[in-house]
Amino acid sequence: MPTFHLFMLEVKCFTFHWRRQMTEMYLALFRGNFIFINIFLLSSMNLTQ
């Protein structure tokens, strides 16, 4: 059954790719939130002075 083997290979590649995409998306979100929090903290510090 070579078709089944190919199908499993496809699924494996797809899951790997999808997992990498999710990780990249999560990292990008985290980085964006980190920058946003930094800006927020800096602006609040400036306001208190």
PyRosetta script that sets phi, psi and omega in degrees:
from pyrosetta import init, pose_from_sequence

init()
pose = pose_from_sequence("MPTFHLFMLEVKCFTFHWRRQMTEMYLALFRGNFIFINIFLLSSMNLTQ")
pose.set_psi(1, 81.1)
pose.set_omega(1, -179.8)
pose.set_phi(2, -72.4)
pose.set_psi(2, -26.9)
pose.set_omega(2, -178.8)
pose.set_phi(3, -65.8)
pose.set_psi(3, -41.6)
pose.set_omega(3, 179.3)
pose.set_phi(4, -63.0)
pose.set_psi(4, -41.9)
pose.set_omega(4, 179.0)
pose.set_phi(5, -61.4)
pose.set_psi(5, -44.5)
pose.set_omega(5, 178.7)
pose.set_phi(6, -63.2)
pose.set_psi(6, -41.1)
pose.set_omega(6, 179.2)
pose.set_phi(7, -60.8)
pose.set_psi(7, -43.8)
pose.set_omega(7, 179.1)
pose.set_phi(8, -63.6)
pose.set_psi(8, -37.9)
pose.set_omega(8, 177.9)
pose.set_phi(9, -63.5)
pose.set_psi(9, -43.6)
pose.set_omega(9, 177.6)
pose.set_phi(10, -58.7)
pose.set_psi(10, -48.2)
pose.set_omega(10, -179.2)
pose.set_phi(11, -60.8)
pose.set_psi(11, -43.4)
pose.set_omega(11, -179.7)
pose.set_phi(12, -61.5)
pose.set_psi(12, -46.5)
pose.set_omega(12, 178.8)
pose.set_phi(13, -62.8)
pose.set_psi(13, -43.4)
pose.set_omega(13, -178.8)
pose.set_phi(14, -62.7)
pose.set_psi(14, -45.7)
pose.set_omega(14, -178.9)
pose.set_phi(15, -64.7)
pose.set_psi(15, -41.1)
pose.set_omega(15, 179.6)
pose.set_phi(16, -61.7)
pose.set_psi(16, -46.8)
pose.set_omega(16, -179.5)
pose.set_phi(17, -62.7)
pose.set_psi(17, -44.8)
pose.set_omega(17, -178.9)
pose.set_phi(18, -63.4)
pose.set_psi(18, -40.9)
pose.set_omega(18, 179.7)
pose.set_phi(19, -64.1)
pose.set_psi(19, -40.5)
pose.set_omega(19, 178.9)
pose.set_phi(20, -65.6)
pose.set_psi(20, -40.9)
pose.set_omega(20, 177.5)
pose.set_phi(21, -60.2)
pose.set_psi(21, -45.1)
pose.set_omega(21, -179.8)
pose.set_phi(22, -62.7)
pose.set_psi(22, -41.7)
pose.set_omega(22, 179.3)
pose.set_phi(23, -63.4)
pose.set_psi(23, -44.6)
pose.set_omega(23, 179.4)
pose.set_phi(24, -63.1)
pose.set_psi(24, -41.3)
pose.set_omega(24, 179.5)
pose.set_phi(25, -63.8)
pose.set_psi(25, -43.7)
pose.set_omega(25, -179.6)
pose.set_phi(26, -63.5)
pose.set_psi(26, -42.7)
pose.set_omega(26, 179.0)
pose.set_phi(27, -64.4)
pose.set_psi(27, -40.8)
pose.set_omega(27, 178.9)
pose.set_phi(28, -63.8)
pose.set_psi(28, -43.1)
pose.set_omega(28, 177.6)
pose.set_phi(29, -62.5)
pose.set_psi(29, -44.8)
pose.set_omega(29, -179.3)
pose.set_phi(30, -61.6)
pose.set_psi(30, -43.4)
pose.set_omega(30, 179.6)
pose.set_phi(31, -63.7)
pose.set_psi(31, -43.4)
pose.set_omega(31, 179.1)
pose.set_phi(32, -62.6)
pose.set_psi(32, -44.0)
pose.set_omega(32, 178.1)
pose.set_phi(33, -64.5)
pose.set_psi(33, -38.7)
pose.set_omega(33, -180.0)
pose.set_phi(34, -62.1)
pose.set_psi(34, -45.1)
pose.set_omega(34, 178.2)
pose.set_phi(35, -63.4)
pose.set_psi(35, -43.4)
pose.set_omega(35, -179.9)
pose.set_phi(36, -61.4)
pose.set_psi(36, -43.9)
pose.set_omega(36, 179.6)
pose.set_phi(37, -64.7)
pose.set_psi(37, -41.3)
pose.set_omega(37, 178.2)
pose.set_phi(38, -60.2)
pose.set_psi(38, -46.1)
pose.set_omega(38, 178.9)
pose.set_phi(39, -61.4)
pose.set_psi(39, -44.3)
pose.set_omega(39, 179.9)
pose.set_phi(40, -60.8)
pose.set_psi(40, -45.3)
pose.set_omega(40, 179.9)
pose.set_phi(41, -65.1)
pose.set_psi(41, -42.8)
pose.set_omega(41, 179.8)
pose.set_phi(42, -62.9)
pose.set_psi(42, -43.4)
pose.set_omega(42, -179.4)
pose.set_phi(43, -66.7)
pose.set_psi(43, -38.9)
pose.set_omega(43, 179.3)
pose.set_phi(44, -68.7)
pose.set_psi(44, -35.3)
pose.set_omega(44, 177.0)
pose.set_phi(45, -65.5)
pose.set_psi(45, -40.7)
pose.set_omega(45, 179.1)
pose.set_phi(46, -65.9)
pose.set_psi(46, -35.0)
pose.set_omega(46, -179.1)
pose.set_phi(47, -70.1)
pose.set_psi(47, -33.9)
pose.set_omega(47, -176.9)
pose.set_phi(48, -74.5)
pose.set_psi(48, -26.6)
pose.set_omega(48, -178.6)
pose.set_phi(49, -69.8)
pose.dump_pdb("model.pdb")
